[in-house]
Amino acid sequence: MKRFSSLISAPVKAAAAEVYLEVTNNREVKIEGLKRILKYEKNSIRIAVKNMSILFCGRNLSIKCLTADSLIVEGFITGIEFLY
């Protein structure tokens, strides 16, 4: 199994100064740098951040906490995609 850090590409690292993700297990992700929520469904949540969007896939996903520029995605997370 590959480590999460080895899966991150260079463009994501460049954007990391303005977007912060904190992954806790496969059950919770804290995101800072939120612009808006693009899609919110039980099995996928897509958000807009700086110059990209992030898609969370899984089961029973929900937004646990929401502020003007951050949120917490909770559920059984099976994938995270960075879309440019």
Buried (B, 14 or more C-beta within 10 A) or exposed (E): EEEEEEEBEEEBEEBEEEBEBEBEEEEBBBBBBBEEEEEEEEEBBBBBBBEBBBBBBBEEBEBEEEEEEEBBBBBEBEEBEBEE
